[in-house]
Amino acid sequence: MQLLKDHGKWDEVIQLDTAALNKIIQEKQWDNEILDVLKEYVKLEKSKRLYLSRIKSRV
């Protein structure tokens, strides 16, 4: 947490939006120094989601 504050990045993840943090790491939006430290605390995994919806009736 202090590392992010020291680098002026805390406001970007203050609510710990894991999706936002994942995007930042994947797209390497921050300096490597910060990303290298963060990678010690995260586990990146690929996953798939399936969403169900009702079949629309044909008119």
Residue, then its C-alpha position, 0 to 999 in steps of 0.5 A: m500500500q505504501l509503495l503505491k502511495d509513494h508512487g502516486k498510484w494509490d488513488e487508481v486502486i484505492q477500492l482495490d478493484t481487482a479488474a482494474l489492477n489486473k488490467i494495469i498489470q496485463e497492459k504494463q501501465w505502470d513502471n516496472e519497479i511497481l509491477d515487479v513488487l505487485k507481482e509478488y502478491v498476485k497470482l495471475e490466472k486465465s479464466k472463462r465465464l459463461y453467461l446464460s440468457r433466455i432464448k428470444s422467441r421468434v416473431 
